Amino acid sequence: MKESGLNHQHKRLFKGNILFSTLVLFLICSSLSIIVIESYRLTVDMNYRVKNYYLAKIMKQMFLSEINNLKDSGKYQYTLGTISYNQTNKQLNIEIKIGTDLFKFTESVKDDTESNTEKK
């Protein structure tokens, strides 16, 4: 006996759609999880780089405050990294290496005869 009627036609029409819906749901969840993981990874990487940048700025200020008579070039070793410098004319080129990161700074050098005070 052949089944006919409204219910039988609907069953035949929608047969297999649960697999498609499951695959679409899985694709959406996978995409969202990849986006969240990538965003987290980028945030952690950015925080690491910003932390090292500020450590390099602090090391540069420590180096500038401790130097008295500079040679034309040299190296200083700190706990967190190394500072290499090279002095040309009135510029001091500083390279700071912290771990795998390398930061380059340029500072102007004043002669001993120059003064910051104003003449009145």
C-alpha positions in Angstrom: 0.0 0.0 0.0 1.4 3.3 -1.0 1.4 6.0 1.6 0.0 9.3 0.5 -1.1 12.3 2.3 0.3 15.6 3.5 2.6 14.2 6.2 4.3 11.7 3.9 5.1 14.3 1.3 6.6 16.6 3.9 8.8 13.8 5.3 10.1 13.1 1.8 10.6 16.8 1.1 12.7 17.6 4.2 14.6 14.3 4.4 18.4 14.9 5.1 18.1 18.6 6.2 19.3 17.8 9.7 22.8 17.0 8.4 23.0 20.3 6.5 21.9 22.2 9.6 24.4 20.4 11.7 27.2 21.2 9.3 26.3 24.9 9.1 26.2 25.1 12.9 29.6 23.4 13.2 31.0 25.8 10.6 29.7 28.8 12.4 31.0 27.6 15.8 34.4 26.7 14.3 34.8 30.1 12.7 33.9 31.9 15.8 36.3 29.9 17.9 39.1 30.6 15.4 38.3 34.3 15.5 38.4 34.4 19.3 41.7 32.4 19.5 43.3 34.7 16.8 42.2 37.8 18.7 43.6 36.5 21.9 46.9 35.6 20.3 47.2 39.0 18.8 46.4 40.7 22.1 49.1 38.6 23.9 51.7 39.4 21.2 50.9 43.1 21.4 51.2 43.2 25.2 54.5 41.4 25.0 55.9 43.9 22.4 54.6 46.9 24.4 56.2 45.6 27.6 59.5 45.1 25.8 59.3 48.6 24.2 58.9 50.3 27.6 61.7 48.2 29.1 63.9 49.4 26.3 62.9 53.0 26.9 63.8 52.5 30.6 67.1 50.9 29.8 67.9 53.8 27.4 67.2 56.4 30.1 69.4 54.4 32.6 72.2 54.3 30.0 71.9 58.0 29.3 72.0 58.8 33.0 75.0 56.6 33.8 77.3 57.7 31.0 79.9 60.3 31.6 82.7 60.0 29.0 81.6 58.0 26.0 83.9 56.3 23.6 82.8 56.4 20.0 81.1 53.0 20.3 80.6 50.3 22.8 78.4 47.9 24.6 76.7 47.7 28.0 75.2 44.6 29.5 72.1 44.9 31.6 70.1 42.2 33.3 67.3 42.3 30.7 69.4 42.8 27.6 72.3 44.6 25.9 72.8 48.1 24.7 75.1 48.9 21.8 75.9 52.5 21.0 77.7 54.4 18.3 78.4 58.2 18.5 78.7 60.2 15.3 79.1 64.0 15.3 76.3 65.2 17.6 74.1 62.1 17.4 74.1 59.0 19.6 72.7 55.9 17.9 71.5 53.3 20.5 70.5 49.8 19.8 68.8 47.8 22.6 68.3 44.1 22.3 65.8 42.4 24.7 65.3 38.8 23.9 64.6 38.6 20.2 63.4 42.2 19.9 65.7 45.0 18.7 65.0 48.6 19.4 66.8 51.6 17.8 66.9 55.1 19.3 68.7 58.2 18.2 69.6 60.9 20.7 71.3 64.3 20.2 74.5 64.8 22.2 75.3 68.2 23.7 78.9 69.4 24.3 80.1 70.3 27.7 80.2 73.9 26.8 76.5 74.0 25.9 74.2 75.0 28.7 70.5 74.7 29.3 70.3 77.9 31.3 69.3 81.2 29.7 71.4 84.3 29.9 69.8 87.4 31.3 
